[in-house]
Amino acid sequence: MTSRRRVAAERTGEKFRVWFWNQTECKLSGCREWMRCRTSGFCYGKLSYGGVVTHAHRVAWILSRGPIPDGLWVLHRCDNPPCVEPAHLFLGTQTTNMRDAVNKGRLVLPHFDATGIVRSATTRARISAARRGRVSYIPTEEQRRAKSDILKAYYAAHPRQRRQANGR
């Protein structure tokens, strides 16, 4: 057995399963986040599985529910890219993913004015919020308070992160 095949075989066993779940951390939101390597941009967890670099949430699905059928994607109910919690994942197509994004306000469709010209609903504020990695919808007061409580708890435990976030 070649080295690559041995690694692929090891990645399907119980030892790999234990290693995988030990690389996650449970958050207050109920998400179990991948704490190792992440993709740039959307911050999906990534790792080598079966000799191929893939997203951590796909591996979580395989480990907890079995193979992913051809043509289907593993989608997040929680809209948290590093989340690998099996209860937060579901299978769907690209169309399902786009509908989910529109329904949750993550994707803004263009609209037409009276003359038939496409007018984007994207504003400078939404663009700058997206670049900062923040959500581009207006949260409810309850969501604001919950996020505020989570951030306060996080920064109380990690004061160095607060200084870096504030540019100091």
C-alpha positions in Angstrom: 0.0 0.0 0.0 1.4 3.4 -1.0 1.9 6.2 1.5 -1.1 8.1 0.0 -3.4 5.1 0.2 -2.4 4.5 3.8 -3.1 8.1 4.7 -6.5 7.9 3.0 -7.3 4.6 4.9 -6.2 6.1 8.2 -8.5 9.1 7.6 -11.6 6.9 7.6 -10.9 5.0 10.8 -11.9 5.7 14.4 -8.5 7.3 15.2 -9.2 10.0 12.5 -12.8 10.4 13.7 -11.6 11.2 17.3 -8.9 13.5 15.9 -11.4 15.4 13.8 -13.9 16.1 16.6 -11.0 17.1 18.9 -10.2 19.9 16.4 -13.5 21.6 17.1 -14.8 23.9 19.8 -18.4 24.3 21.0 -19.6 27.9 21.0 -22.3 29.6 22.9 -24.4 29.8 19.7 -24.6 26.0 19.6 -22.2 25.7 16.7 -19.2 23.4 16.8 -16.5 25.4 15.0 -13.5 24.0 13.2 -10.5 25.5 14.9 -7.7 24.5 12.5 -7.0 25.8 9.0 -9.6 27.9 7.3 -10.1 29.3 3.8 -9.5 32.9 3.2 -12.6 35.0 2.6 -15.5 33.0 4.0 -13.5 31.1 6.6 -14.8 27.6 5.9 -12.7 25.0 7.7 -10.4 23.0 5.5 -8.4 19.9 5.7 -6.9 17.1 3.7 -9.3 14.1 3.5 -8.7 11.1 1.2 -5.7 12.9 -0.4 -7.9 15.9 -1.4 -8.2 19.3 0.4 -11.9 19.7 1.2 -14.1 21.7 3.5 -14.4 20.5 7.2 -18.2 20.6 7.1 -18.3 18.1 4.3 -16.0 15.8 6.3 -18.3 16.2 9.3 -21.2 15.1 7.2 -19.3 12.1 5.9 -18.2 11.1 9.4 -21.6 11.5 10.9 -24.1 10.6 8.1 -22.2 8.8 5.4 -21.2 9.7 1.8 -22.5 12.9 0.1 -24.6 12.0 -3.0 -23.3 13.3 -6.4 -24.7 16.7 -7.2 -25.6 17.7 -3.7 -23.9 20.2 -1.4 -23.6 20.3 2.4 -25.3 23.5 3.5 -25.4 25.3 6.9 -28.7 26.0 8.7 -26.8 28.3 11.1 -25.0 30.3 8.3 -21.7 30.0 10.2 -19.0 28.8 7.7 -16.6 27.1 10.2 -19.5 25.2 11.9 -19.2 21.4 11.6 -22.1 20.5 14.0 -24.0 17.7 12.2 -27.4 19.0 13.4 -26.7 22.3 11.7 -25.9 20.7 8.3 -28.3 19.6 5.5 -28.0 18.5 1.9 -29.2 20.5 -1.0 -28.4 21.7 -4.5 -26.9 25.0 -5.5 -30.4 26.3 -6.2 -31.4 25.3 -2.6 -28.4 27.2 -1.3 -29.3 30.4 -3.3 -32.9 30.3 -2.2 -31.7 29.9 1.4 -29.4 32.9 1.0 -32.2 35.1 -0.4 -34.6 34.0 2.3 -32.1 34.8 5.1 -31.1 38.1 3.6 -27.5 37.0 2.8 -28.1 37.6 -0.9 -29.7 40.7 -2.4 -31.3 40.3 -5.8 -31.2 43.2 -8.2 -34.4 45.1 -8.9 -35.6 47.0 -11.9 -36.7 50.6 -11.9 -39.6 51.9 -14.0 -37.4 52.2 -17.1 -36.3 48.6 -16.9 -32.8 49.4 -15.8 -31.3 47.1 -13.2 -30.7 48.9 -9.9 -28.6 47.1 -7.3 -30.0 47.0 -3.8 -26.4 46.8 -2.6 -25.3 50.0 -0.7 -21.9 51.2 0.3 -22.8 50.4 3.9 -23.6 46.8 3.0 -20.4 46.5 1.0 -18.2 47.9 3.8 -20.0 45.6 6.3 -19.4 42.6 4.2 -15.7 43.5 3.8 -15.5 43.7 7.6 -17.0 40.3 7.8 -20.2 41.4 9.4 -23.7 40.4 8.4 -25.4 42.6 5.8 -28.9 42.5 7.3 -30.4 44.5 10.1 -30.6 42.3 13.2 -33.4 42.5 15.7 -32.8 44.1 19.1 -32.8 40.6 20.6 -30.1 39.5 18.2 -28.0 42.6 18.9 -28.2 41.9 22.6 -27.2 38.3 22.2 -24.3 39.2 20.0 -23.2 41.9 22.4 -23.3 39.4 25.3 -21.3 36.9 23.3 -18.7 39.5 22.3 -18.4 40.8 25.9 -17.8 37.2 27.2 -15.2 36.6 24.4 -13.3 39.8 24.9 -13.4 39.4 28.7 -11.6 36.0 28.2 -9.4 37.3 25.4 -8.3 40.9 26.2 -5.5 40.8 23.6 -8.0 40.2 20.8 -10.0 43.3 21.9 -6.9 45.5 21.6 -6.2 44.0 18.1 -9.8 44.6 17.0 -9.6 48.2 18.1 -6.4 48.7 16.3 -4.1 49.0 19.3 
